[in-house]
Amino acid sequence: MRLKEEKDKEAKIKLIFLNFLSNFKADLEKACEIFSIATSTGYSWIRQWNEEGYEGIKDKGNKGGKPPKFSDEDLEKLKEILKDKEYWITKEVRRLIKEKFGIEFSD
């Protein structure tokens, strides 16, 4: 059984939830309440399991979304620049980022 060997915390929770539903014939809404997850999340985990099995519930790393605007190198440069001054206000940091890196952030 994968549950005993699973190291990924998120996948383990999903496996426990699915195991609970299967072995105890629990009502989905009640199971979601017990696990403190939304009912839609419970349905999603079941669908992932049914469509892909174990691979469907494993952590797939990057969840998508926008890529970070800063490279790791740029972030390190910004950290060094920010050390030059003890106190910064948000507007100053936004202006600095726009001037030095060409990246514009909203308030």
CYANA upper distance limits for C-alpha pairs under 8 A (distance plus 0.5 A):
  1 MET  CA      5 GLU  CA      8.03
  2 ARG  CA      6 GLU  CA      6.32
  3 LEU  CA     12 LYS  CA      6.77
  3 LEU  CA     15 LEU  CA      6.82
  3 LEU  CA     16 ILE  CA      7.77
  6 GLU  CA     11 ALA  CA      7.81
  6 GLU  CA     12 LYS  CA      6.43
  7 LYS  CA     12 LYS  CA      7.70
  8 ASP  CA     12 LYS  CA      6.59
  8 ASP  CA     58 LYS  CA      8.42
  8 ASP  CA     59 ASP  CA      8.10
  9 LYS  CA     13 ILE  CA      6.80
 10 GLU  CA     14 LYS  CA      6.95
 10 GLU  CA     58 LYS  CA      8.32
 10 GLU  CA     59 ASP  CA      7.60
 11 ALA  CA     15 LEU  CA      6.67
 11 ALA  CA     57 ILE  CA      6.41
 11 ALA  CA     58 LYS  CA      5.81
 11 ALA  CA     59 ASP  CA      7.03
 12 LYS  CA     16 ILE  CA      6.63
 13 ILE  CA     17 PHE  CA      6.63
 14 LYS  CA     18 LEU  CA      6.64
 14 LYS  CA     45 TRP  CA      7.34
 14 LYS  CA     57 ILE  CA      7.39
 15 LEU  CA     19 ASN  CA      6.42
 16 ILE  CA     20 PHE  CA      6.47
 17 PHE  CA     21 LEU  CA      6.79
 17 PHE  CA     31 ALA  CA      8.04
 17 PHE  CA     35 PHE  CA      7.84
 18 LEU  CA     22 SER  CA      6.63
 18 LEU  CA     45 TRP  CA      8.35
 18 LEU  CA     46 ILE  CA      7.58
 19 ASN  CA     23 ASN  CA      6.38
 20 PHE  CA     24 PHE  CA      6.18
 20 PHE  CA     25 LYS  CA      8.08
 20 PHE  CA     26 ALA  CA      7.64
 20 PHE  CA     31 ALA  CA      8.32
 21 LEU  CA     25 LYS  CA      5.88
 21 LEU  CA     26 ALA  CA      5.57
 21 LEU  CA     27 ASP  CA      7.90
 21 LEU  CA     28 LEU  CA      7.62
 21 LEU  CA     31 ALA  CA      7.51
 22 SER  CA     26 ALA  CA      7.95
 26 ALA  CA     30 LYS  CA      7.57
 26 ALA  CA     31 ALA  CA      6.75
 27 ASP  CA     31 ALA  CA      6.60
 28 LEU  CA     32 CYS  CA      6.60
 28 LEU  CA     39 THR  CA      7.83
 28 LEU  CA     42 GLY  CA      7.78
 29 GLU  CA     33 GLU  CA      6.73
 29 GLU  CA     39 THR  CA      6.47
 30 LYS  CA     34 ILE  CA      6.70
 31 ALA  CA     35 PHE  CA      6.67
 32 CYS  CA     36 SER  CA      6.31
 32 CYS  CA     37 ILE  CA      5.60
 32 CYS  CA     38 ALA  CA      6.66
 32 CYS  CA     39 THR  CA      6.19
 32 CYS  CA     42 GLY  CA      6.72
 33 GLU  CA     37 ILE  CA      6.84
 33 GLU  CA     38 ALA  CA      8.05
 33 GLU  CA     39 THR  CA      8.48
 37 ILE  CA     41 THR  CA      6.85
 37 ILE  CA     42 GLY  CA      7.46
 38 ALA  CA     42 GLY  CA      7.06
 39 THR  CA     43 TYR  CA      6.82
 40 SER  CA     44 SER  CA      6.58
 41 THR  CA     45 TRP  CA      6.68
 42 GLY  CA     46 ILE  CA      6.80
 43 TYR  CA     47 ARG  CA      6.60
 44 SER  CA     48 GLN  CA      6.57
 45 TRP  CA     49 TRP  CA      6.67
 45 TRP  CA     57 ILE  CA      7.28
 46 ILE  CA     50 ASN  CA      6.58
 47 ARG  CA     51 GLU  CA      6.49
 48 GLN  CA     52 GLU  CA      6.36
 48 GLN  CA     53 GLY  CA      7.39
 48 GLN  CA     56 GLY  CA      5.26
 48 GLN  CA     57 ILE  CA      6.58
 49 TRP  CA     53 GLY  CA      4.77
 49 TRP  CA     54 TYR  CA      6.76
 49 TRP  CA     55 GLU  CA      8.31
 49 TRP  CA     56 GLY  CA      6.01
 49 TRP  CA     57 ILE  CA      6.79
 51 GLU  CA     56 GLY  CA      7.55
 52 GLU  CA     56 GLY  CA      5.09
 52 GLU  CA     57 ILE  CA      8.45
 53 GLY  CA     57 ILE  CA      7.75
 54 TYR  CA     58 LYS  CA      6.95
 69 LYS  CA    103 ILE  CA      7.82
 70 PHE  CA     74 ASP  CA      6.18
 70 PHE  CA     75 LEU  CA      6.43
 71 SER  CA     75 LEU  CA      6.73
 72 ASP  CA     76 GLU  CA      6.80
 73 GLU  CA     77 LYS  CA      6.84
 74 ASP  CA     78 LEU  CA      6.67
 74 ASP  CA    101 PHE  CA      8.20
 75 LEU  CA     79 LYS  CA      6.73
 76 GLU  CA     80 GLU  CA      6.86
 77 LYS  CA     81 ILE  CA      6.80
 78 LEU  CA     82 LEU  CA      6.61
 78 LEU  CA     97 ILE  CA      8.27
 79 LYS  CA     83 LYS  CA      6.94
 80 GLU  CA     84 ASP  CA      7.69
 81 ILE  CA     85 LYS  CA      8.48
 82 LEU  CA     86 GLU  CA      8.34
 82 LEU  CA     88 TRP  CA      8.39
 88 TRP  CA     92 GLU  CA      6.85
 88 TRP  CA     93 VAL  CA      7.16
 89 ILE  CA     93 VAL  CA      7.02
 90 THR  CA     94 ARG  CA      6.66
 90 THR  CA    107 ASP  CA      8.30
 91 LYS  CA     95 ARG  CA      6.59
 91 LYS  CA    107 ASP  CA      8.36
 92 GLU  CA     96 LEU  CA      6.55
 93 VAL  CA     97 ILE  CA      6.61
 94 ARG  CA     98 LYS  CA      6.71
 94 ARG  CA    104 GLU  CA      7.51
 94 ARG  CA    105 PHE  CA      6.83
 95 ARG  CA     99 GLU  CA      6.64
 96 LEU  CA    100 LYS  CA      6.44
 97 ILE  CA    101 PHE  CA      5.86
 97 ILE  CA    102 GLY  CA      7.12
 97 ILE  CA    103 ILE  CA      6.53
 97 ILE  CA    104 GLU  CA      7.58
 98 LYS  CA    102 GLY  CA      4.96
 98 LYS  CA    103 ILE  CA      5.29
 98 LYS  CA    104 GLU  CA      5.78
 98 LYS  CA    105 PHE  CA      8.42
 99 GLU  CA    103 ILE  CA      8.44
